[in-house]
Amino acid sequence: MADEPLSSQYGSDLDDDFIEIFNDDLQESSGVDISMSDVSVGGPVSQGSLAQRLQQVFPELPQCLKDAPLCLRYEITRVFLHFEASMDGLPAHDFRTLLDYNALWKFLKSLPQLQEKSFPERCSPKAWASSL
């Protein structure tokens, strides 16, 4: 068993053929390249390139949010990402007052960089309460 390829533990070579045929058909019908040819697995990744890619996905957290509860950090970041707005200059705030979801949204809507914008959907009160 140690000499068998790992794929045999999870399926047969026929499964791989099926997936390849399915992917080819999907690519032909949609025109979207779904191949994994540009994906590198197990290759060396420089710390610089990894950090750059992560910064493109996850914005750097402002210093004033470092000690805020996770639910506040998440919700504030979610709203700023929705608008593709920078969190630079986010005013320091007593975040204990923002544990009330309505107070948090009032605070966010008062920020100059977010005013007059169409905000994303709010989470449910039950979800917010369970995150505290």
N, C-alpha and C positions, 0 to 999 in steps of 0.2 A: 504494500500500500504506500510505503514511503517513496517509491519510485514513480508512482502514478502522478500525472499532472493534477494540479488542484482543481481544474475544471471538472474532472470526472467525479469529484466529491459532491459537486453542486448540480451537475447535469451532464448531458452527453455532448459530444462534438456536434451532434445534430442540432442541439439547442443553439450553439454558436452559429451554425449555418443558417438557421431560421432567423436569428436576430440580424444577421448580415443581409439576408434577403428582405426582411421587413424594413430595415433602415434604408436600403437602396430604393425600395418602392416608395417609402415616405418622402425621401429626398426628391425623387422624380416628381411626385404629385404636388409637393409643397414648394419646391424650388429652394428650400432651405438646406444649407450644408450642416448636417448633423454628425459628420464624421468626427472622430476623436484624434485625427492625425496631428493636430497642433497641441495636443495635451501631453505633457511630459509627466510621467509618474516615476518617482524614485530618483530623478536626476538631481544634481546639486542645485540648490536655490540660494542665491546670495541674500544676505540679510537685508541689503539695501533694496533690492527689487521686491522682496516680500513686504517690507515695510511700506514701500510706495503703493503696492497693490492694496494693502490693507487700509491705508489712509484714503484711497479712492472710495472704498466701500464704507468704512467706518470713520466718521469725522473725529478729530481729536476732541476730547471732552474738555470744556473750559474748566479752569481751576475752581471756579465757584461751585461747580457741580460734583467735585471729587468726593465730598462728604455727604452728598444728598442721597436719600434712599434710592435703591435701584429702580423702583417704579417711576420715580420722578425723572431720573436720568433717562430712562427709556422713553417716557412719554414726551419729554422736551426734545430729545434727539429725534424721535419719530416725526414730530411736527416740523422741525427744522429741515429734515431730509425731504419731507413732503414738498416743501417750498424750494428746495435746493438753496436754502439760505445759510449764510455763515453764522455760527454761534459766537463768533468773535464779538466782544463787547457786551456779552450777556451780563446784565447787572447782578451783582452779588445780592442775595436775598435770603431772608430767614425761611428756609425751605419747610420748616415745621408748619408755617401758615399755608403752604401749598398742598398739604396732604388732603385737604378738601378739594375734590376734583373741580368743582365750579370755580373755586378761588384760583386754581392752577390755570384753567382756561381763560379766566378774566386777566390774569397776569400775562399769559401768552399773547392774547389779543391786544394788550396795551403796548407791546413792544413795537418800536418804530419799524423794524424790518419785517414785521408780520402784519401790520395794520392794513386794512382794506383787502385782505386776501381771503380766499375761500378755504377754510380749514378742513382738514380731513375728518372723517367720521370719528366721533368720540367712542371710547370703549364703554361697555355697559357698566352701570353702577356696581353690579355684583362682581365683575372682573376687577374693577378698581379696588373695591373693599377687600377682596381676597389677596390683592398684591401688597397691602399694607402690613 
